[in-house]
Structures are given as structure tokens and as C-alpha cells.
């Protein structure tokens, strides 16, 4: 059996009653988290431009269309997926999964929500499709690295978003195979998106995969055929992208689902740095209690694992960020900012900070190396060790493996709500926040989701 056939058959057979209560509950948390990150990003340039683009494209007269987040405008599901995905992703505050390939699986929500609305589906249907998309993407991330060959993780997103959309539009298994071929053959992204000085495209790389996945699925459901053997073929994924074949082990009610193995972010930062930020804040509390001030720091040494060093610690651009996107992918800058400010939030990534003298001075006295013992702890955790030396020679050392929000140290429902409100404050009023939270906590009771995330930001 071809891998595309295996994925299609599993997707087609899975029912809402096959889901675990844990997976259903976690899906609701991810919709809350994703809407929160969307609202936090609402005034940002990428969100503003993609939203404006979507608002200029009316929905077709046939079908339900899909909402553009924060508006009451409805457009085609592929365009809605693109715009909403950019909102979800821009702050680098949406969820994460780390394995052979790192990923942000809540990016898939842009596609599943758009198609569920267009198809007139229920809350249960949307939950099921979202669990499917998480499962497909995360099991692929477990199977083989794209990063190692120079490709970007959003390439897997073309498949996961396609299968989530396929479930909602009711495609048959053979149509799902064609949809994977259509989406996969032309949505292969290079990792240049995340290399060097990073641009606004980082916010849109996966939303573009969602847009193309929805478009491909729509073609396949109308009978359009796609390239055969998208994985196994002589010019397919295995040969061209992953340097070898692989299989995936998909979830069940007995074994559970991948969505419960993914992580909600506690800080708006690239995930490999979450434990470094956590350690920095703890060390700051320690040295302040001992009577030291941030100005007493002589140098900082960070020990980490290969993925963190390679992705957010090795390039010279990460040590002199010139954009918000580069700053939130600079382990050195983010750790330094946490040490100096005692916090890390959206304001951390303003130019006055990542170009500020006091931050750059300490960044120049900061170093990073890969540590064998920390490599062994990844990807089960994200172990980062900080060694802080003060001007008088006093040293502080701390290793953090499971930062807050990791599956090994998960956030509570109250913390997820607090994060949502913190991002929504100043964008929408409290009364609307309450209404939106209620709609997402009760998604499984909704007969349709056509109005989910439909409201006007004034």
C-alpha cells in the first residue's frame, strides 16, 4: 500500500467517536490559543496585509464561504485559510511539536476552520478534522527530517491540511490520494524562510501551504486527478526530500493522538528557546535575591542541543537581528532580554530593544555550544543549560528540560485562558472575549461553525 493510500484510508475511516476525551479537550484549547495569537498579531503588518488582501476577494455565490478572522467578511476557503494562518503564526506564539522535524501544528487550524465553514459542518466535524491534521503532520515529523535536506517543515503541512480538508468535504479515499498528489507536488518549500535575517514570509509559509492544500482538495473533490506515488515515486518525497522511505504510526482511541503530545507556548519565542528563557528568568530571581543587578553580569554561556544551536544560535544574523522575525528566532537575544528585563513578551521584539546597546553589549558577552548530554534529552524535552558569571566571579548554573507549556509540564486551562485574554486585551472587549471563549469550550455542541471566529475588531 502506498503511503498516500494508508493516510487516506485512515482519515476516511476515523470517526468522532474514535477520539479520546483528552484529544477533544486539547483541540478546544488549541482553538482558544490560536485565536489568541491571531488577536495578538492583529495590528501587525503581515496580518494587516493578508487580511486586507482577503477582504478584497468576495466569496462565491455558491457555498458558505469562510470567515476572515476579526471580521464578518466571508471569502473563499483557500483565501480565508491564507489570511487566518498568517494571523495565527505571526507572533511565533502558536503551538509546537518537536521531533526529527519541528513543526507548528496549529497552523493547520486555518485550513480546517475555513473548510468546515464552507462545508457547513458541525463542531464535532471540525474537531475531528483538526485532530486528523495534527496526527498526519506530527507522525511525519517523527518519521523523517526535512530540515536535514534543506527543506521546510511546512512541506508536511501541505499533506496534513489536505487530509483535514478532505475529511470535511467528504472525499473518498481515492480522491484523497489525488488531493495529496495535487497538494504535495507543487508545495515544496525551502528552509530559506528561516535562514539568515528572517522576513515577514515566516508568518505566511504555512498559511500558504494551507491555501494550496484547500485549493488542491477542492479540485480533487470535483474529480481532478493528481500525480501518482507522491511519496514513493522516482521523483517523489522520499527520493527528493527525505533521503529515504518511511512509514507512519497513526493514532487510535487505545493509543491516543498526537495532539496531546504537542505543546502550547508560554512565551512568544521560537520553541527551542523556551527552556532557555525559563532558565534565564529563574536565574535572574536567584541573583537578584543575592543582591546582584543585571549590570553585574560579566558573561553568559549557553549549552544546548543540535537543533537549537543550528536553528536559532549559529548564524551571525541571529546575533545581530534587524527584524522582529529574526529577533524571535535568536536564542541569544531572547535569553539576554529575559535576564535584563525579567520578562519576555511582545514588547521584547521592538527595534529599540533588539537594537538597544545594553542588550547588544551582553549579547556580545554571550556564547553558545552544543552539549552531548543535552542532545540525549531532545526531542523528549528541550534541555538548555545557562552558565552565568558575575563580575566578581560568582557563577550561577541552571538546566531546564521541560519549560511551562511543554507536554511534560503543561499549562492549565486557566493559564490558556489567561494567555488568550492577555493577547486579546486592547483588541476586543472583555464581553466579546467571554463570548468567544464560551463558543470554543463548547465547540463539540455546535451544530455548525459558520460563525466561529466571526466578529468585528473595531
Buried (B, 14 or more C-beta within 10 A) or exposed (E): EBBBBBBBBBBBEBEBEBBBEEBBBBBBBBBBBBBBBBBBBBEBEBBBBBBEBBBEBEBEEEBBBBBBBBBEBBBBBBBBBBBBBBBBBBBBBBBBBBBBBBBBBBBBBBBBBBBBBBBBBBBBBBBBBBBBBBBBBBBBBBBBBBBEEEBBBBBBBBBBBBBBBBBBBEBEBEBBBBBBBBBBBEBBBBBEBBBEBBBBBBBBBBBBBBBBBBBBBBBBBEEBBBBEBBBBBEEBBBBEBBEEBBEBEBBEBEEBBBBBBBBBBBBBBBBBBBBBBBBBBBBBEEBEEEEBEBEBBBBBBBBBBBBBBBBBBBBEBBBBBEBBBBBBBBBBBBBBBBBBBEEBBBEBBEEEBBEBEBBBEBBEEBEBEBBEEBBEBBBBBBBBBBBBBBEEEEEBEBBBBBBBBBBEBBBEEEBBBEBBBBBBEEBBEEEBBEEBBEBBBEBBEBEBBBEBBBBEBE
